[in-house]
Amino acid sequence: MAKDEDPARQIEVLKKENTKLARQLERARDDLNKARAMTAAQTNLFSARIAVQQRQENYMSMLLGSSPDIIILFDGAGRFAYCTDVFLKIAGIPNFELINGKHFREVFERFAKNDVSVQAAGSEAAAWTGAAGIPTWLDQIDWLFANMNYAEAGIGANSLEEILDISGGNPRKYQIHFTPMQGDSGAVEGAVMIFHDVTDIENAKNEAEKAREAAERASLVKSEFLANMSHEIRTPMNAIIGMTNIARTSNNVDKIQYCIGKINDASEHLLGVINDILDMSKIEANKLELSYSEFNFDKMLIKMANVINFRIEEKRQIFNARVDKDIPAAIVCDEQRLSQVIANLLSNAVKFTPEGGTVILQAQLKSLEDLKQRLQDDSLPELAPSECIIQIEVSDTGIGLKSEQKALLFHSFQQADSGISRKFGGTGLGLAISKRIVEMMGGTIWVDSEFGKGSTFAFIIRVKQGEKASKRSLLQAGISWDNLRILAVDDVPEILEYFNELSDQFGVYCDIASSASEALRLVNERGGYDIYFVDWKMPGMDGIELAREIGKIKSAGASALDKSATIILISAQDWNTVEKEAREAGIKKFIQKPLFASVIADTINECLGVEESLPVDAKTEDHADYTGHKILLAEDIEINREIVLTVLEPSGLEIVCAENGRIALEKYSADPAGFDMIFMDIHMPEMDGYEATRRIRALDADPAKTVPIIAMTANVFKEDIEKCLAVGMDDHIGKPLDFMEVMKMLKRFLG
């Protein structure tokens, strides 16, 4: 400032400059605050972006971590850059850092199956050929990494399937998806691989396919079964209808009798088919139950042999039976069901054995170890003192079975070959039913067979010994066979061998001869015998002619020992067909084949003038006299009433009929003391048998409380029988009516 300037002027200028500087300072402060605010805003924005990015990364991590698939990221060189925890867990890798940056082959080699060829999509398999000429999945991944920059050549997402054992010891099937990853510039910077486990899906598909195939097979089997069943039912029905028409139009008594016989055979066959269906229905509904009782084992087997004998004779087969002498004479079991199994096995053996073949029935006493071995169960409880193990076998020289056919046996609705039912007949249910029955008896059933060389069907069961006879008592007390001399004559070696065994068992002297000429030589050389067992049909001289020749020797007085001799004819043929000629030849007794030790012992005892040694089942007199007794028959079907009236006509019973439950109730209410017994059908119109029984039991008359009421119905399930008893009935008879069962009921309640 110049000295001559006015100080006031100078002060004014300074004030103005100071004001200007103040304004500039204020603007600078505003600019600074704005800058600070901008910086703070930018910082907050960056922080917000970082937080969002972290949240997104957390979400992505959670998304990948929760994925059941294995997800792996690789860099452009095929090195690990990331993987989900599920891979680490399955592969047993503690943490990612152990594999981070490693090449995929280094990690994957240990669980790759390099000998497995795989399927791929979107690439040329020829380009993937490995050293052995077969592309492995690792070879394919190598190829994809090498060519992933050529997207324009079609190298995009690729899929292949491979079975990998990533976890070690648990191979799984994976769908492997390979996808190149492009950066912002469009260049491929790496790849992602997803391993999708499809094992369970494949298994489910396989199971579904198996289920579908099984359902189709079952449908086919049941269709074949129904066609077979239709045939089995229609065949006897055709015979019944046809023979009925023939008999109706014929005046020839013999022809009518022949027709009646055929009708009876066809009816029994039809009943057998129906019984099989009912039994199978019970098994399917788990309602098949056993009814235990004490019975004579030998007599049961004899009944079964008698049932099958006529078919044996028709096919000219040889039928032998062997029963272990140590088997108790009486056992406790379900006789009907046990008989059913044996009858089925015998029927099959005869059916599938050609003419002239052999069928053998054997029963043996076995040990608990035998049962354990067959059941493959060492935990079976020990035998009680009253228990025993019995094995029954039926062997034949029939067509036999192939190994694949054996697998079909014992299954419902199936036979070893669908052609078998057409050629031999049968429902295909018998063995399945037998298997269930045997298993319910604590045992098992099996077959040993060779195609073209026959079969042996066998089963083993656990039973109780009966109280009536714990031992086989064949000889009567006080009767000695020591001085007996017996000659057995048969052209079948097995029969002669059996007589040798029996002679040792009985302690009796017995010679054997394989022909009539040999028998005559022995008679002349040894002075005759007390008892002769002679086969009827032998080559050369038959048994009846041999009896005549022995009679001539007796007449000539060749031996005093021979004068009271008894000749017993043995044959599979029915006695009625040969009785007249046999008695004229001097034959006194007859035994039907197959031979049983008990029957032979009974026959010898009879020859000695004593009663049979085996306990005899209670017999029902065919013509028991019940004159003076009156029964009420409630049955709505006329033909059924006619049958009952006809079969009971010889008994002398007075029979009053009622067409339904209401009429039965009225007739009984009118004369309660006049009726000794009631046969009550179950299913009737107006009032069924259940309601009629309840109302009869509710009557004031005392006889109504105790009069025997017997149910008659085709419903034979256990619950049906129990329902009959629950309403007050005393017993039950199944339809079709068995005459012997009816007579047993009469004997039981009328005496």
Summary of the structure (lengths in Angstrom):
residues: 751
radius of gyration: 47.8
end to end distance: 166.2
largest distance: 203.0
contacts: 2223
relative contact order: 0.05
helix: 48%
strand: 19%
